[in-house]
């Protein structure tokens, strides 16, 4: 589990594989500890919001999503699309930017 923390918002917990996907979207190297500075937040927000929009456009009107998804090295779990996973993180980043607070994880 990776826990994203900011003094401007509630903590967000993600499985490692989900956090890894969010890092890929933001074009950041995955690590179990890190920080997104206030200066880096606008670019991270833009990349997450673009991925959310692209995912929604790609799956618009799609009602035939899988019930379960594979987990690397683990059991199957309920399928959750990109948007429900990325929106809370993007919102945390937006609150953090407004409050001028960095976002950290693994601390």
C-alpha positions as CSV (number, residue, x, y, z in Angstrom):
1,X,0.0,0.0,0.0
2,X,1.1,3.5,-0.8
3,X,-0.4,6.4,1.2
4,X,-0.4,9.9,-0.3
5,X,-0.3,12.6,2.3
6,X,-0.8,16.3,2.2
7,X,-1.5,18.9,4.9
8,X,-4.2,20.2,2.6
9,X,-6.3,17.1,2.2
10,X,-7.2,13.7,3.7
11,X,-4.8,10.8,3.1
12,X,-5.3,8.6,0.0
13,X,-4.4,4.9,0.1
14,X,-3.7,2.9,-3.0
15,X,-2.4,-0.6,-3.8
16,X,1.1,-0.5,-5.1
17,X,0.1,-1.4,-8.6
18,X,-2.5,1.4,-8.7
19,X,0.0,3.9,-7.4
20,X,2.5,2.7,-10.0
21,X,-0.1,3.4,-12.7
22,X,-0.7,6.9,-11.4
23,X,3.1,7.6,-11.4
24,X,3.3,6.3,-15.0
25,X,0.5,8.8,-16.0
26,X,2.4,11.6,-14.3
27,X,5.6,10.4,-16.0
28,X,7.3,9.9,-12.6
29,X,9.4,7.0,-11.6
30,X,7.6,4.7,-9.1
31,X,9.1,4.6,-5.7
32,X,7.8,3.7,-2.2
33,X,8.7,7.1,-1.0
34,X,8.6,10.5,-2.7
35,X,7.3,14.0,-3.0
36,X,5.6,16.2,-5.5
37,X,6.5,19.7,-4.8
38,X,4.1,22.6,-5.1
39,X,6.0,23.7,-8.3
40,X,5.4,20.2,-9.8
41,X,1.7,20.0,-8.9
42,X,0.3,21.9,-11.9
43,X,1.9,19.5,-14.4
44,X,0.9,16.4,-12.3
45,X,-2.7,17.7,-12.2
46,X,-2.8,18.3,-15.9
47,X,-1.5,14.8,-16.7
48,X,-4.0,13.1,-14.4
49,X,-6.9,15.2,-15.7
50,X,-5.9,14.4,-19.3
51,X,-5.8,10.7,-18.5
52,X,-9.2,10.8,-16.8
53,X,-10.7,12.6,-19.8
54,X,-9.1,10.1,-22.2
55,X,-10.4,7.1,-20.2
56,X,-13.9,8.5,-20.0
57,X,-13.9,9.2,-23.8
58,X,-12.6,5.7,-24.5
59,X,-15.2,4.0,-22.4
60,X,-18.2,6.4,-23.0
61,X,-21.4,4.4,-23.0
62,X,-19.6,1.2,-22.2
63,X,-21.6,-0.9,-19.8
64,X,-19.8,-4.2,-20.4
65,X,-16.9,-3.8,-18.0
66,X,-15.4,-6.8,-16.3
67,X,-16.4,-7.6,-12.7
68,X,-12.9,-8.6,-11.7
69,X,-9.4,-7.6,-12.6
70,X,-6.1,-9.4,-12.3
71,X,-3.7,-8.2,-9.6
72,X,0.1,-8.6,-10.2
73,X,1.2,-11.4,-7.8
74,X,-2.1,-11.5,-6.0
75,X,-5.8,-12.6,-6.1
76,X,-8.3,-11.0,-8.4
77,X,-10.2,-8.0,-7.1
78,X,-13.3,-6.0,-8.2
79,X,-12.6,-4.0,-11.3
80,X,-12.3,-0.2,-10.9
81,X,-11.7,2.0,-13.8
82,X,-9.1,4.7,-14.1
83,X,-11.3,7.7,-13.4
84,X,-12.5,6.6,-9.9
85,X,-8.9,5.9,-8.9
86,X,-7.4,9.1,-10.3
87,X,-10.0,11.7,-9.5
88,X,-9.4,11.7,-5.7
89,X,-5.6,12.0,-6.3
90,X,-6.1,14.9,-8.7
91,X,-8.4,16.6,-6.2
92,X,-5.8,16.1,-3.5
93,X,-3.2,17.7,-5.7
94,X,-5.6,20.6,-6.5
95,X,-6.2,21.2,-2.8
96,X,-2.5,21.0,-2.1
97,X,-1.7,23.5,-4.9
98,X,-4.3,25.9,-3.6
99,X,-2.8,25.6,0.0
100,X,0.8,25.6,-1.4
101,X,1.5,22.3,0.3
102,X,3.5,19.4,-1.2
103,X,2.2,15.9,-1.6
104,X,4.3,13.1,-0.1
105,X,4.0,9.3,0.1
106,X,5.8,6.6,2.0
107,X,6.5,8.7,5.1
